[in-house]
Amino acid sequence: MPIGPPSDPPVSISLSTLVRQLRAGQVTVWRGPAQRAHPQAPRIAIAELAAARERMERFQPVLRRLFPQSDWDGRVRSALLDCPIIPAGIGSLRIKADHALPMTGSIKARGGIYDLLCRIERIALAEGLVAEGGDYLALTESEAKRALGRHRIVVASTGNLGFSIGLAARAFGLAAQVHMSHDAKRWKKDRLAALGVEVVEHPFDYSRTVLAAEASARAAGDDFIDDTSSRDLMIGYALAGDEVIAQLAEVGVVPSTERPLVVYLPCGVGGAPGGVTFALKERLGAAVHCVFVEPVASPCMMLALANGGVPAAVYEYGLDNNTIADGLAVPVASDLVLDIVGDLIDAVVAVPDRTMLEWVARAWREAGLRLEPSAAAALAAVTPFVEAAPHLREAVHVAWATGGSLLPDGEFAALLRAADESVHHTS
Ligand SMILES: *Cc1c(COP(=O)(O)O)cnc(C)c1O
């Protein structure tokens, strides 16, 4: 039986019903698409994606030299894996293995690093460290590093963005100041401090940390990378769209409205899933369904969409933003992301911490994948989504594994123990 274009109309569920389910900690599915009342920002142009791809090519030899650990070729790309574990309700699943991306072990190696490279290139051209069309390997020489060291990059993070920007900024010789929200894990802070990054620890959430970081950057005249409002960041993430389409084509899969692609994208502020969604919709139109995934305690994108595209803090709905998924612990969705892709998001699934942990354990034991809870969320969302959209059971399902390969052994073992304990608790 062909599975068609949206044969069943979206079941709209009221905001108050959503909130009741979320507050009870239940898996919750919102289906769109939403209408955004007043989009402010221009969409991303295809020409911007082409320019971004060229920029990444210019930096490829530089990244390879600065991160020589493995036999990496300097291209930021991840594998598309067949997944031996298949969530109930579907026929097959593939994993986009961004958890194993070089440099940072998370999807931030796309957007975060791209935004940083844009800034480095601007400085380098302005100060004559490289010439337009020249050899960018000059950036790895000590003279260029000394010049870049006079600049400081400031960023706010729940962990992975700061970790990624800090790591890469130091590799280029830049000074870096990373403001961490209370969600950030100790090992990420320690690792950055060891690299000479100034880590500022805040006792509050991500949204307030962004404000503190911005104020600090403004006072010192530093460059501030803000993933709640950066187009460059989204463009960096968007490059993953063509990458995954080409990988599917290599195995003979071309999404169509008869057999569409469904991608499950973990969402914090929305930049990463938003960038990927923009590119996939641009290329595939109705042949792709983009499903964002959030923790039940931090469903900032779901609430914004259900509320007509207007972001509000999850606290206002009686939710506490307290989740094991540090990569997704964001109380307010990005306005820029809502402007650019708010009306393109097909669904949002909110999952409880317990289910994420369960999938951390299954991904490891049954597929050998080291995922952090934020990434395992994508796997946790598959069954609830197809239950809400049964006409998409036979679609091509891709769960975006957004991070985790760099988790230290001790951290990972603790997650597996927590998963076992939560099974005992609920059985
Ligand atoms: C940052 C991050 C996300 C979500 O990205 P946003 O741009 O904040 O929406 C998802 N998973 C992991 C592991 C991340 O680090």
The ligand as an SDF file (V2000), in Angstrom:
LIG
                    3D

 15 15  0  0  0  0  0  0  0  0999 V2000
   23.2160   21.4880   20.9410 C   0  0  0  0  0  0  0  0  0  0  0  0
   22.7040   20.1170   20.8920 C   0  0  0  0  0  0  0  0  0  0  0  0
   21.4400   19.8140   20.3720 C   0  0  0  0  0  0  0  0  0  0  0  0
   20.4360   20.8320   19.9200 C   0  0  0  0  0  0  0  0  0  0  0  0
   20.9130   21.9380   19.2290 O   0  0  0  0  0  0  0  0  0  0  0  0
   20.1970   23.3470   19.3520 P   0  0  0  0  0  0  0  0  0  0  0  0
   20.8310   24.1740   18.3260 O   0  0  0  0  0  0  0  0  0  0  0  0
   20.4380   23.8510   20.7420 O   0  0  0  0  0  0  0  0  0  0  0  0
   18.7370   23.1190   19.1400 O   0  0  0  0  0  0  0  0  0  0  0  0
   21.0700   18.4890   20.3460 C   0  0  0  0  0  0  0  0  0  0  0  0
   21.8750   17.5130   20.8070 N   0  0  0  0  0  0  0  0  0  0  0  0
   23.0860   17.7710   21.2960 C   0  0  0  0  0  0  0  0  0  0  0  0
   23.9300   16.6400   21.7820 C   0  0  0  0  0  0  0  0  0  0  0  0
   23.5490   19.0760   21.3600 C   0  0  0  0  0  0  0  0  0  0  0  0
   24.7540   19.3150   21.8710 O   0  0  0  0  0  0  0  0  0  0  0  0
  1  2  1  0
  2  3  1  0
  2 14  2  0
  3  4  1  0
  3 10  2  0
  4  5  1  0
  5  6  1  0
  6  7  2  0
  6  8  1  0
  6  9  1  0
 10 11  1  0
 11 12  2  0
 12 13  1  0
 12 14  1  0
 14 15  1  0
M  END
$$$$
